[in-house]
Amino acid sequence: NLYILDIWLEDGTWFDIIKWLRVENNIKAPIKLMSWYNDNDTKNYWFSLWANDFIDKPFSSNELLERINTFI
């Protein structure tokens, strides 16, 4: 399994989803976050919230596939 989340979900619950996966259900599958935010402080913060990878928007489909393949 692999989870890919955009940090700007309309209902604002991306953090709740990650917490639900990692803390409440002890899911070890990788989580990739994507966002327009690309500063290092923001990325480091999200890595500290149980993310395994962060992809900056915009990105190509080839880049996304290559990043997915690193976890397969």
A tleap script that builds the chain and sets N, CA, C and O, in Angstrom:
source leaprc.protein.ff14SB
mol = sequence {
  NASN LEU TYR ILE LEU ASP ILE TRP LEU GLU
  ASP GLY THR TRP PHE ASP ILE ILE LYS TRP
  LEU ARG VAL GLU ASN ASN ILE LYS ALA PRO
  ILE LYS LEU MET SER TRP TYR ASN ASP ASN
  ASP THR LYS ASN TYR TRP PHE SER LEU TRP
  ALA ASN ASP PHE ILE ASP LYS PRO PHE SER
  SER ASN GLU LEU LEU GLU ARG ILE ASN THR
  PHE CILE
}
set mol.1.N position { 0.827 -1.195 0.000 }
set mol.1.CA position { 0.000 0.000 0.000 }
set mol.1.C position { 0.865 1.249 0.000 }
set mol.1.O position { 1.978 1.254 0.525 }
set mol.2.N position { 0.346 2.279 -0.582 }
set mol.2.CA position { 0.978 3.587 -0.628 }
set mol.2.C position { -0.134 4.616 -0.608 }
set mol.2.O position { -1.122 4.481 -1.330 }
set mol.3.N position { 0.017 5.641 0.212 }
set mol.3.CA position { -0.975 6.701 0.305 }
set mol.3.C position { -0.380 7.986 -0.249 }
set mol.3.O position { 0.735 8.369 0.104 }
set mol.4.N position { -1.136 8.647 -1.120 }
set mol.4.CA position { -0.726 9.926 -1.690 }
set mol.4.C position { -1.808 10.938 -1.343 }
set mol.4.O position { -2.969 10.784 -1.722 }
set mol.5.N position { -1.407 11.974 -0.617 }
set mol.5.CA position { -2.368 12.979 -0.157 }
set mol.5.C position { -1.947 14.369 -0.589 }
set mol.5.O position { -0.772 14.727 -0.514 }
set mol.6.N position { -2.903 15.135 -1.033 }
set mol.6.CA position { -2.686 16.559 -1.249 }
set mol.6.C position { -2.970 17.226 0.091 }
set mol.6.O position { -4.006 16.962 0.703 }
set mol.7.N position { -2.071 18.082 0.554 }
set mol.7.CA position { -2.265 18.644 1.885 }
set mol.7.C position { -3.410 19.635 1.950 }
set mol.7.O position { -3.833 20.018 3.041 }
set mol.8.N position { -3.921 20.058 0.797 }
set mol.8.CA position { -5.040 20.995 0.800 }
set mol.8.C position { -6.321 20.304 0.395 }
set mol.8.O position { -6.896 20.621 -0.646 }
set mol.9.N position { -6.770 19.376 1.192 }
set mol.9.CA position { -8.065 18.760 0.964 }
set mol.9.C position { -9.142 19.790 1.295 }
set mol.9.O position { -8.959 20.616 2.189 }
set mol.10.N position { -10.242 19.744 0.591 }
set mol.10.CA position { -11.279 20.756 0.779 }
set mol.10.C position { -11.804 20.814 2.209 }
set mol.10.O position { -12.123 21.891 2.713 }
set mol.11.N position { -11.891 19.671 2.855 }
set mol.11.CA position { -12.419 19.685 4.220 }
set mol.11.C position { -11.331 19.913 5.265 }
set mol.11.O position { -11.619 19.992 6.459 }
set mol.12.N position { -10.065 20.019 4.810 }
set mol.12.CA position { -8.974 20.343 5.716 }
set mol.12.C position { -8.560 19.226 6.649 }
set mol.12.O position { -7.975 19.491 7.699 }
set mol.13.N position { -8.848 17.980 6.297 }
set mol.13.CA position { -8.590 16.884 7.225 }
set mol.13.C position { -7.378 16.031 6.865 }
set mol.13.O position { -7.260 14.905 7.349 }
set mol.14.N position { -6.477 16.539 6.030 }
set mol.14.CA position { -5.314 15.717 5.655 }
set mol.14.C position { -4.523 15.294 6.881 }
set mol.14.O position { -4.068 14.153 6.954 }
set mol.15.N position { -4.347 16.198 7.856 }
set mol.15.CA position { -3.619 15.834 9.069 }
set mol.15.C position { -4.354 14.736 9.821 }
set mol.15.O position { -3.728 13.809 10.336 }
set mol.16.N position { -5.664 14.832 9.885 }
set mol.16.CA position { -6.454 13.798 10.559 }
set mol.16.C position { -6.312 12.442 9.869 }
set mol.16.O position { -6.288 11.403 10.528 }
set mol.17.N position { -6.220 12.460 8.548 }
set mol.17.CA position { -6.051 11.206 7.815 }
set mol.17.C position { -4.707 10.572 8.145 }
set mol.17.O position { -4.631 9.372 8.408 }
set mol.18.N position { -3.646 11.378 8.132 }
set mol.18.CA position { -2.326 10.841 8.460 }
set mol.18.C position { -2.294 10.320 9.888 }
set mol.18.O position { -1.774 9.234 10.143 }
set mol.19.N position { -2.840 11.079 10.807 }
set mol.19.CA position { -2.875 10.637 12.210 }
set mol.19.C position { -3.681 9.348 12.341 }
set mol.19.O position { -3.281 8.436 13.064 }
set mol.20.N position { -4.801 9.271 11.652 }
set mol.20.CA position { -5.630 8.072 11.700 }
set mol.20.C position { -4.857 6.867 11.174 }
set mol.20.O position { -4.924 5.783 11.752 }
set mol.21.N position { -4.119 7.056 10.072 }
set mol.21.CA position { -3.344 5.956 9.506 }
set mol.21.C position { -2.214 5.534 10.435 }
set mol.21.O position { -2.068 4.351 10.743 }
set mol.22.N position { -1.415 6.497 10.880 }
set mol.22.CA position { -0.192 6.192 11.629 }
set mol.22.C position { -0.448 5.861 13.100 }
set mol.22.O position { 0.070 4.868 13.610 }
set mol.23.N position { -1.220 6.660 13.759 }
set mol.23.CA position { -1.376 6.530 15.209 }
set mol.23.C position { -2.506 5.580 15.577 }
set mol.23.O position { -2.315 4.642 16.351 }
set mol.24.N position { -3.667 5.826 15.024 }
set mol.24.CA position { -4.826 5.055 15.451 }
set mol.24.C position { -4.878 3.655 14.850 }
set mol.24.O position { -5.456 2.747 15.448 }
set mol.25.N position { -4.276 3.467 13.663 }
set mol.25.CA position { -4.332 2.165 13.004 }
set mol.25.C position { -2.967 1.522 12.796 }
set mol.25.O position { -2.872 0.426 12.243 }
set mol.26.N position { -1.915 2.196 13.236 }
set mol.26.CA position { -0.549 1.670 13.160 }
set mol.26.C position { -0.181 1.214 11.743 }
set mol.26.O position { 0.489 0.197 11.563 }
set mol.27.N position { -0.625 1.974 10.748 }
set mol.27.CA position { -0.313 1.678 9.347 }
set mol.27.C position { 1.126 2.094 9.069 }
set mol.27.O position { 1.517 3.223 9.362 }
set mol.28.N position { 1.907 1.189 8.508 }
set mol.28.CA position { 3.319 1.457 8.218 }
set mol.28.C position { 3.562 1.803 6.749 }
set mol.28.O position { 4.688 2.133 6.377 }
set mol.29.N position { 2.535 1.733 5.915 }
set mol.29.CA position { 2.690 2.014 4.484 }
set mol.29.C position { 3.178 3.442 4.281 }
set mol.29.O position { 2.850 4.329 5.069 }
set mol.30.N position { 3.963 3.667 3.226 }
set mol.30.CA position { 4.463 5.008 2.953 }
set mol.30.C position { 3.345 6.001 2.655 }
set mol.30.O position { 2.317 5.656 2.073 }
set mol.31.N position { 3.575 7.234 3.070 }
set mol.31.CA position { 2.657 8.334 2.785 }
set mol.31.C position { 3.425 9.410 2.053 }
set mol.31.O position { 4.444 9.903 2.538 }
set mol.32.N position { 2.931 9.773 0.880 }
set mol.32.CA position { 3.507 10.865 0.098 }
set mol.32.C position { 2.549 12.043 0.171 }
set mol.32.O position { 1.342 11.892 -0.016 }
set mol.33.N position { 3.096 13.204 0.443 }
set mol.33.CA position { 2.302 14.427 0.436 }
set mol.33.C position { 2.656 15.230 -0.793 }
set mol.33.O position { 3.790 15.190 -1.270 }
set mol.34.N position { 1.673 15.967 -1.309 }
set mol.34.CA position { 1.945 16.869 -2.420 }
set mol.34.C position { 1.363 18.236 -2.096 }
set mol.34.O position { 0.324 18.355 -1.447 }
set mol.35.N position { 2.068 19.272 -2.570 }
set mol.35.CA position { 1.623 20.629 -2.286 }
set mol.35.C position { 2.356 21.634 -3.150 }
set mol.35.O position { 3.407 21.341 -3.720 }
set mol.36.N position { 1.783 22.822 -3.237 }
set mol.36.CA position { 2.452 23.946 -3.879 }
set mol.36.C position { 3.530 24.506 -2.970 }
set mol.36.O position { 4.472 25.136 -3.451 }
set mol.37.N position { 3.411 24.292 -1.662 }
set mol.37.CA position { 4.420 24.781 -0.733 }
set mol.37.C position { 5.704 23.995 -0.942 }
set mol.37.O position { 5.685 22.765 -0.938 }
set mol.38.N position { 6.806 24.682 -1.121 }
set mol.38.CA position { 8.036 23.950 -1.365 }
set mol.38.C position { 9.222 24.485 -0.557 }
set mol.38.O position { 10.372 24.238 -0.919 }
set mol.39.N position { 8.959 25.207 0.520 }
set mol.39.CA position { 10.087 25.651 1.344 }
set mol.39.C position { 10.495 24.529 2.300 }
set mol.39.O position { 9.664 23.707 2.685 }
set mol.40.N position { 11.753 24.495 2.675 }
set mol.40.CA position { 12.287 23.402 3.490 }
set mol.40.C position { 11.664 23.324 4.868 }
set mol.40.O position { 11.436 22.222 5.366 }
set mol.41.N position { 11.381 24.447 5.503 }
set mol.41.CA position { 10.761 24.407 6.830 }
set mol.41.C position { 9.401 23.719 6.781 }
set mol.41.O position { 9.060 22.925 7.658 }
set mol.42.N position { 8.636 24.031 5.752 }
set mol.42.CA position { 7.317 23.402 5.608 }
set mol.42.C position { 7.459 21.911 5.365 }
set mol.42.O position { 6.750 21.110 5.974 }
set mol.43.N position { 8.373 21.534 4.478 }
set mol.43.CA position { 8.578 20.110 4.200 }
set mol.43.C position { 9.039 19.364 5.442 }
set mol.43.O position { 8.534 18.281 5.738 }
set mol.44.N position { 9.982 19.925 6.163 }
set mol.44.CA position { 10.474 19.266 7.376 }
set mol.44.C position { 9.363 19.096 8.400 }
set mol.44.O position { 9.292 18.074 9.082 }
set mol.45.N position { 8.502 20.088 8.508 }
set mol.45.CA position { 7.371 19.978 9.429 }
set mol.45.C position { 6.487 18.804 9.034 }
set mol.45.O position { 6.096 18.010 9.890 }
set mol.46.N position { 6.165 18.683 7.745 }
set mol.46.CA position { 5.297 17.591 7.319 }
set mol.46.C position { 5.983 16.238 7.433 }
set mol.46.O position { 5.324 15.235 7.706 }
set mol.47.N position { 7.289 16.195 7.229 }
set mol.47.CA position { 7.998 14.936 7.468 }
set mol.47.C position { 7.901 14.541 8.940 }
set mol.47.O position { 7.807 13.356 9.260 }
set mol.48.N position { 7.923 15.507 9.818 }
set mol.48.CA position { 7.801 15.204 11.248 }
set mol.48.C position { 6.405 14.704 11.596 }
set mol.48.O position { 6.203 14.135 12.669 }
set mol.49.N position { 5.446 14.908 10.709 }
set mol.49.CA position { 4.074 14.439 10.921 }
set mol.49.C position { 3.823 13.125 10.188 }
set mol.49.O position { 2.727 12.891 9.678 }
set mol.50.N position { 4.822 12.287 10.138 }
set mol.50.CA position { 4.707 10.919 9.657 }
set mol.50.C position { 4.676 10.759 8.148 }
set mol.50.O position { 4.298 9.687 7.674 }
set mol.51.N position { 5.050 11.758 7.371 }
set mol.51.CA position { 5.112 11.604 5.909 }
set mol.51.C position { 6.454 10.982 5.524 }
set mol.51.O position { 7.460 11.181 6.205 }
set mol.52.N position { 6.454 10.230 4.426 }
set mol.52.CA position { 7.682 9.616 3.928 }
set mol.52.C position { 8.291 10.345 2.749 }
set mol.52.O position { 9.485 10.216 2.478 }
set mol.53.N position { 7.476 11.107 2.053 }
set mol.53.CA position { 7.971 11.816 0.881 }
set mol.53.C position { 7.087 13.028 0.655 }
set mol.53.O position { 5.950 13.092 1.123 }
set mol.54.N position { 7.635 13.980 -0.069 }
set mol.54.CA position { 6.931 15.230 -0.365 }
set mol.54.C position { 7.240 15.584 -1.805 }
set mol.54.O position { 8.404 15.643 -2.204 }
set mol.55.N position { 6.209 15.815 -2.575 }
set mol.55.CA position { 6.401 16.156 -3.981 }
set mol.55.C position { 5.820 17.546 -4.233 }
set mol.55.O position { 4.681 17.843 -3.873 }
set mol.56.N position { 6.635 18.380 -4.859 }
set mol.56.CA position { 6.218 19.750 -5.148 }
set mol.56.C position { 5.344 19.793 -6.396 }
set mol.56.O position { 5.624 19.124 -7.391 }
set mol.57.N position { 4.291 20.585 -6.326 }
set mol.57.CA position { 3.481 20.854 -7.513 }
set mol.57.C position { 4.080 22.044 -8.238 }
set mol.57.O position { 4.640 22.924 -7.584 }
set mol.58.N position { 3.992 22.110 -9.506 }
set mol.58.CA position { 3.504 21.068 -10.410 }
set mol.58.C position { 4.564 19.990 -10.597 }
set mol.58.O position { 5.758 20.250 -10.443 }
set mol.59.N position { 4.129 18.798 -10.925 }
set mol.59.CA position { 5.054 17.706 -11.172 }
set mol.59.C position { 4.553 16.925 -12.380 }
set mol.59.O position { 3.371 16.972 -12.722 }
set mol.60.N position { 5.454 16.220 -13.007 }
set mol.60.CA position { 5.073 15.410 -14.171 }
set mol.60.C position { 4.591 14.043 -13.707 }
set mol.60.O position { 4.915 13.594 -12.608 }
set mol.61.N position { 3.828 13.403 -14.546 }
set mol.61.CA position { 3.367 12.054 -14.211 }
set mol.61.C position { 4.552 11.094 -14.119 }
set mol.61.O position { 4.532 10.155 -13.322 }
set mol.62.N position { 5.585 11.328 -14.934 }
set mol.62.CA position { 6.785 10.483 -14.857 }
set mol.62.C position { 7.475 10.622 -13.510 }
set mol.62.O position { 7.923 9.625 -12.944 }
set mol.63.N position { 7.568 11.837 -12.986 }
set mol.63.CA position { 8.184 12.027 -11.673 }
set mol.63.C position { 7.385 11.297 -10.601 }
set mol.63.O position { 7.965 10.630 -9.744 }
set mol.64.N position { 6.079 11.415 -10.639 }
set mol.64.CA position { 5.244 10.725 -9.659 }
set mol.64.C position { 5.431 9.212 -9.756 }
set mol.64.O position { 5.560 8.539 -8.733 }
set mol.65.N position { 5.445 8.676 -10.964 }
set mol.65.CA position { 5.646 7.232 -11.135 }
set mol.65.C position { 7.003 6.778 -10.609 }
set mol.65.O position { 7.099 5.728 -9.974 }
set mol.66.N position { 8.043 7.550 -10.863 }
set mol.66.CA position { 9.376 7.207 -10.354 }
set mol.66.C position { 9.399 7.223 -8.830 }
set mol.66.O position { 10.001 6.347 -8.210 }
set mol.67.N position { 8.751 8.207 -8.228 }
set mol.67.CA position { 8.713 8.263 -6.760 }
set mol.67.C position { 7.901 7.093 -6.194 }
set mol.67.O position { 8.258 6.540 -5.153 }
set mol.68.N position { 6.842 6.724 -6.853 }
set mol.68.CA position { 6.060 5.561 -6.414 }
set mol.68.C position { 6.907 4.305 -6.517 }
set mol.68.O position { 6.879 3.466 -5.617 }
set mol.69.N position { 7.649 4.165 -7.586 }
set mol.69.CA position { 8.481 2.973 -7.785 }
set mol.69.C position { 9.555 2.814 -6.726 }
set mol.69.O position { 10.005 1.696 -6.478 }
set mol.70.N position { 9.978 3.894 -6.098 }
set mol.70.CA position { 10.985 3.768 -5.043 }
set mol.70.C position { 10.437 3.057 -3.814 }
set mol.70.O position { 11.209 2.577 -2.983 }
set mol.71.N position { 9.118 2.983 -3.687 }
set mol.71.CA position { 8.509 2.333 -2.523 }
set mol.71.C position { 7.961 0.953 -2.844 }
set mol.71.O position { 7.413 0.278 -1.973 }
set mol.72.N position { 8.108 0.538 -4.086 }
set mol.72.CA position { 7.570 -0.786 -4.477 }
set mol.72.C position { 8.656 -1.827 -4.364 }
set mol.72.O position { 8.417 -3.002 -4.645 }
savepdb mol mol.pdb
quit
